[in-house]
C-alpha cells in the first residue's frame, strides 16, 4: 500500500505532489505533499453542523443528486443488512449506535503517477444500498490523459473541455467528505493519495481523515481470504505440505500450486508470454523502461524521468533548461549506473544527438530480450 493509511491518520506516500512554494531546494530528489496544520478535532455538535451544510455550487452534478443530498443525513428508515454492516463497522463494540455516515468513493485519473497525474472524475456515494444517492464530478486536468489510463476508463480530454478545474470544486468536495464517519473504497490508498495531491497542488488543506474510519474492501478481502503459499496449496493442490518455509519445500510447493492454478483457471494451454502478461505486475511498465529499473522510461520518441519532482519531464529538455542541476545531482547520488550514464549523456550532447545515442544504446523501447547495453 502506498502511503500511510490507518484508522486514525493518513499521510501521503513519498513522491506525492506539493505546491512549488513548499519544495525544498536542498534536496531536489525529494517530493512530498505539503502538510498544512491539521484542523481541530470535531465535536459532536460541529459534526452535526457540518453534515447540515450545503456545499457551494460549481461542480458538475449528476442529474438526480446534489452535493447537499450527500452532505445531509438520509431520512430514517428500516435498517437494511448493508446498513447494519456499516453500523457495525463504525461501532467496533457491536452496539448499533446512531447510524454513521458512510461514503463510498472512487477516482479516475490521467495516470498513476502521484506527482504528475490528476483526478478527472470523482464519484461519492452515501451508503451501501443499491439506491444510495451519489454525486459525480468531472474535472478538467492541466495535463494530458495517459493512453493506458484512457484505455481503462474511456474518458477523453474532449469530454472534459468544459468541466471545472479541481480548484473550482475543491470546497464542495471537502464539505461532502467532512460529513463522513466511514470512508470505503477498493484499493483505497491510491484514490486517497491522488485526491490529497490535488489539494496540495492548489495549496489547500488536505482532507482530514484523522477521526474517520477507513475500510478498504480490497484489504478486507486479503485479510479474510489469506494468500499464503500454504493456503494456495490447500486450494489448488489439496492438503497442506510438510516442511513449509524451508526453501526446497516452498519451491516444490510453488511448482505444484502453479500447475494447479493453470488447470483451475484454464490457462494450461497458453504459452509463458500469455501467462506472464497476467501474472507480472510490472510487465506493461517494464516494456517502456530505459535499462533495468523504473527510473527512466520511453514515452514515444523521448526518454522521461520516472521519479522526483521532475517526474515525467523529458531528460534532454531538462538538460537544456534552468533545472539541469537536477541531472548533475542525480549523477552524484547513489542511483543505478545506467541512470547516471543517461543523465551525463543528456548534459553532454544536444537534444537530437542524445536521442540518437539513447536509441543506439538502449533500444526503443527498452529493455528488449537482448538490449545493446547487455552485451
Secondary structure, 3 states (H helix, E strand, C coil): CCCEECCCCEECCCCCCCCHHHCCCCCCCCCCCCCCCCCCCCCHHHHHHHHCCCCCCCCCCCCCCCHHHHHCCCCCCCCCHHHHHHHHHHCCCCCCCCCCCEEEEEEEECCCCCCCCCEEEEEEEECCCCCCCEEEEECCCCCCCCHHHHHHHCCCCHHHCCCCCHHHHHHHHHHHHCCCCEEEECCHHHHHHHHHHHHHHCCCCCCCCCCCEEEEHHHHHHHHCCCCHHHHHHHHHHCCCCCCCCHHHHHHHHHHHHHHHHHHCCCCCCCHHHHHHHHCCCHHHHCCECCCCCCEEEECCEEEECCCCCCCCEHHHHHCCCCCHHHHHHHHCCCCHHHHHHHHHHHHCCHHHHHHHHHHHHCCCCCCCCCHHHC
